Every structure is written in structure tokens, then in C-alpha cells.
């Protein structure tokens, strides 16, 4: 599918009730806030959100949670000093939580993008995370079976894109975006600038255009 340059609301119009949405960002670094705002305006609900955090303050992902659009969070760090929106919803029993160690979260999405059916990982062995799950001893070490995380849609933020959809990231904003782009059926990228084809150094491109379906420029 050819990458299209569109406005934020048009970009998210394919998100449906009940979808699994991968949301990039480590805290606010790399979070596609304008795409999330558009998703709130769009109105899709009953969503499963996969992200490193469960929202910060009252903006971005926290605003989506506050709007009551999220049924389940899959994340590594649900509680921080400014995660009061998620905290309130969880304590009230209004949202589900699947806690996934950070490395496992990234690898489960990478596995989805690479077409890997499952993998064994030592992280979580002997903790409540591993309870009731298949384990295996390999070379004397115990591992837990992990399955890929696939998204219907990925909302990510990059720094610059060309008009084909090749993406360059900026510093720590390059966190979950690259693996999320490969793990979703539709990837929507928010970028600070869109340049002409050939303007990017090919060696600097992290996410190739083949993984990107929609571009939204937010200077």
C-alpha cells in the first residue's frame, strides 16, 4: 500500500472499536500526541492499547484513557508519579492491565514483525508474570514462552520522513516506533517535516517506507 500524506483525523479514520493500537513513546519522548488527539475526536472505543507507559499527566495517551476509550492496557510501566488517570481507572475496575517486562514487550512486537510464532525468554521466570504459563529449561536455564503482539494500527512519531514514507528518528524518540511499525497492519507516522524523495541519507533511515501507510506532518 502506497504511503499517503493526510491530516491527522483522516489518518486515524480506519481505527475501529475493539482494535489493538500500538502507541509509540517512552513517556512523552516519541509519543504521537496529535495522532492520539485525533483518535479521541474520531471516537473509536473499546481499544486495547500497547505502549511502554500508561499515560503521563492529562495529555496524549492519558487523555485517551480519560475519555473512556480504552478497555485494556498492555504496558511495562503503568504507574508513575504522573499516571493518575490510569491509576484512578484501574483502582475503580474500569480498565484491564497486562503487565509485560519492557524487553519482552519490545521483543514480542519485533517477533510479530519478523513472522516469529513464539519465543522463550528468561525474563519473568519465578514471578507472578509467569504463573500458569508454559516454561522450558534450555541449557540448564528456565524460560517462559512468549507470543507476538500484533496491532491493527500503530501510531508512532518520527522526526523526518520523505514522501515515500521512509522515517528518520531523533535521539530517544527512537524507542518503540521501529518495532511497532513492523508489527501493525496499518502504520501511521507523525513527523515534524516531510522532505522530497532523495533528501534523506539512506544510511540514516530506520523505518523503511514499506512499513508506513500514512504520514501526518506536525511542524
C-alpha positions as CSV (number, residue, x, y, z in Angstrom):
1,X,0.0,0.0,0.0
2,X,1.4,3.4,-1.0
3,X,2.1,5.8,1.8
4,X,-0.4,8.7,1.8
5,X,0.2,12.2,3.3
6,X,-3.0,13.2,5.1
7,X,-4.3,15.2,8.1
8,X,-4.4,13.6,11.5
9,X,-8.2,12.9,11.6
10,X,-8.2,11.3,8.2
11,X,-5.2,9.2,9.1
12,X,-7.0,7.5,12.1
13,X,-10.3,7.0,10.4
14,X,-9.6,3.3,9.9
15,X,-9.4,2.6,13.6
16,X,-12.4,0.6,14.7
17,X,-14.0,-0.2,18.0
18,X,-12.1,-3.1,19.6
19,X,-8.9,-2.6,17.7
20,X,-5.4,-3.2,19.2
21,X,-3.5,0.1,18.8
22,X,0.3,0.2,19.3
23,X,1.3,3.6,20.6
24,X,5.0,4.7,20.4
25,X,6.8,6.6,23.1
26,X,8.8,6.3,26.2
27,X,6.9,8.7,28.5
28,X,6.4,11.7,26.2
29,X,9.5,11.1,24.1
30,X,8.3,9.9,20.8
31,X,4.6,9.9,21.7
32,X,2.4,10.9,18.7
33,X,0.2,13.3,20.7
34,X,-1.6,14.9,17.8
35,X,-2.5,11.4,16.4
36,X,-3.9,10.5,19.8
37,X,-5.9,13.7,19.9
38,X,-7.3,12.8,16.5
39,X,-8.2,9.3,17.7
40,X,-10.1,10.9,20.6
41,X,-12.0,13.1,18.2
42,X,-12.6,10.1,15.9
43,X,-14.4,8.3,18.6
44,X,-13.3,4.7,18.4
45,X,-13.6,2.8,21.7
46,X,-13.1,-0.5,23.5
47,X,-9.5,-0.3,22.4
48,X,-6.5,-2.4,23.6
49,X,-3.6,0.0,23.8
50,X,0.0,-1.3,23.7
51,X,2.6,1.2,24.9
52,X,5.6,1.4,27.2
53,X,3.7,3.6,29.7
54,X,0.1,4.1,30.7
55,X,-0.1,7.8,30.1
56,X,1.5,10.9,31.5
57,X,-0.3,13.8,33.1
58,X,-3.5,14.7,31.3
59,X,-2.4,14.8,27.7
60,X,-1.7,12.3,24.9
61,X,-2.4,8.7,26.0
62,X,-3.7,9.9,29.4
63,X,-6.3,11.9,27.6
64,X,-7.4,8.9,25.6
65,X,-7.8,6.9,28.8
66,X,-9.7,9.7,30.5
67,X,-12.1,9.8,27.5
68,X,-13.1,6.2,28.4
69,X,-11.9,4.7,25.0
70,X,-9.6,2.1,26.4
71,X,-10.6,-1.3,27.6
72,X,-7.2,-2.8,28.2
73,X,-3.6,-1.5,28.6
74,X,-0.6,-3.7,27.7
75,X,2.5,-2.0,29.1
76,X,5.6,-2.1,31.1
77,X,5.2,0.9,33.4
78,X,1.6,1.6,34.3
79,X,2.4,3.6,37.4
80,X,4.5,6.8,37.6
81,X,4.2,10.0,39.6
82,X,2.0,11.5,36.9
83,X,0.0,8.4,35.8
84,X,-3.0,9.4,37.9
85,X,-5.5,8.9,35.1
86,X,-4.7,5.2,34.6
87,X,-4.3,4.7,38.4
88,X,-7.8,6.0,39.0
89,X,-9.3,3.9,36.3
90,X,-7.5,0.7,37.4
91,X,-8.5,1.2,41.1
92,X,-12.1,1.7,40.0
93,X,-12.0,-1.5,38.0
94,X,-12.7,0.3,34.7
95,X,-9.7,-0.9,32.8
96,X,-7.7,-4.1,32.4
97,X,-4.0,-4.4,32.6
98,X,-1.5,-6.8,31.1
99,X,2.0,-6.1,32.6
100,X,4.8,-7.0,30.3
101,X,8.6,-6.5,31.1
102,X,10.0,-3.8,28.8
103,X,12.4,-6.1,26.9
104,X,9.7,-8.7,26.4
105,X,7.3,-6.0,25.2
106,X,9.7,-4.8,22.5
107,X,10.7,-8.4,21.5
108,X,7.1,-9.6,21.3
109,X,6.4,-6.8,18.8
110,X,9.6,-7.5,16.9
111,X,8.6,-11.1,16.7
112,X,5.3,-10.1,15.2
113,X,7.0,-8.1,12.5
114,X,9.5,-10.8,11.8
115,X,6.9,-13.5,11.5
116,X,8.1,-15.5,14.5
117,X,5.4,-17.7,16.0
118,X,6.7,-17.6,19.6
119,X,9.9,-17.5,21.6
120,X,11.3,-18.4,25.0
121,X,12.6,-15.6,27.3
122,X,14.1,-15.8,30.8
123,X,12.6,-12.5,32.0
124,X,9.7,-13.1,34.4
125,X,10.6,-16.6,35.5
126,X,9.7,-17.2,39.1
127,X,7.4,-14.1,39.3
128,X,3.6,-13.8,39.1
129,X,4.0,-12.8,35.4
130,X,5.0,-16.4,34.6
131,X,2.2,-18.1,36.6
132,X,0.1,-20.6,34.6
133,X,2.3,-20.2,31.5
134,X,4.4,-22.7,29.6
135,X,8.1,-22.8,30.7
136,X,11.0,-24.8,29.4
137,X,14.6,-25.5,30.6
138,X,17.2,-24.8,27.9
139,X,20.9,-25.4,28.7
140,X,20.0,-25.5,32.4
141,X,18.1,-22.2,32.5
142,X,14.3,-21.8,32.7
143,X,12.5,-19.8,30.1
144,X,8.9,-18.6,29.7
145,X,7.1,-18.9,26.4
146,X,6.1,-15.5,24.9
147,X,3.8,-14.9,22.0
148,X,4.0,-12.0,19.5
149,X,2.0,-8.8,19.9
150,X,0.3,-7.7,16.7
151,X,-1.5,-4.4,16.2
152,X,-4.4,-3.5,13.9
153,X,-2.9,0.0,13.9
154,X,0.4,1.6,15.1
155,X,0.6,5.3,16.0
156,X,4.2,6.4,16.0
157,X,6.3,9.5,16.0
158,X,9.4,10.1,13.9
159,X,11.5,13.2,13.2
160,X,11.5,13.5,9.4
161,X,10.0,11.4,6.6
162,X,10.3,11.6,2.8
163,X,7.3,11.4,0.6
164,X,7.6,7.7,0.2
165,X,7.4,7.2,4.0
166,X,10.9,6.4,4.9
167,X,11.4,7.5,8.5
168,X,14.3,9.1,10.5
169,X,14.0,9.4,14.3
170,X,15.5,11.8,16.7
171,X,17.5,10.6,19.7
172,X,15.5,8.9,22.4
173,X,12.3,9.4,20.4
174,X,13.5,6.3,18.6
175,X,12.2,3.8,21.1
176,X,9.3,1.6,20.3
177,X,8.4,3.2,16.9
178,X,10.6,1.0,14.7
179,X,9.3,-2.3,16.1
180,X,5.7,-1.1,16.2
181,X,5.8,-0.1,12.6
182,X,6.6,-3.7,11.6
183,X,4.1,-5.2,13.9
184,X,0.9,-3.5,12.8
185,X,-1.4,-3.9,9.8
186,X,-1.6,-0.2,9.3
187,X,1.2,2.2,10.5
188,X,0.5,5.9,10.9
189,X,3.6,8.1,11.4
190,X,3.5,11.7,12.8
191,X,6.6,13.6,11.7
192,X,7.9,17.1,12.1
193,X,8.7,17.5,8.4
194,X,8.2,15.7,5.1
195,X,11.0,16.2,2.6
196,X,11.4,15.2,-1.0
197,X,12.5,11.7,-2.1
198,X,16.3,11.6,-2.1
199,X,16.8,14.2,0.6
200,X,17.3,11.7,3.4
201,X,20.6,9.8,3.8
202,X,19.7,6.2,3.2
203,X,22.1,5.2,6.0
204,X,20.0,7.2,8.4
205,X,16.6,5.7,7.5
206,X,15.5,3.5,10.4
207,X,11.9,2.5,9.3
208,X,11.6,1.8,5.5
209,X,8.6,3.1,3.7
210,X,7.2,-0.4,3.1
211,X,6.1,-0.4,6.7
212,X,4.4,3.1,6.7
213,X,0.9,3.6,5.4
214,X,0.0,7.2,6.5
215,X,2.1,10.3,7.1
216,X,0.9,13.3,9.1
217,X,3.1,16.4,9.2
218,X,3.1,18.3,12.5
219,X,5.7,21.0,12.4
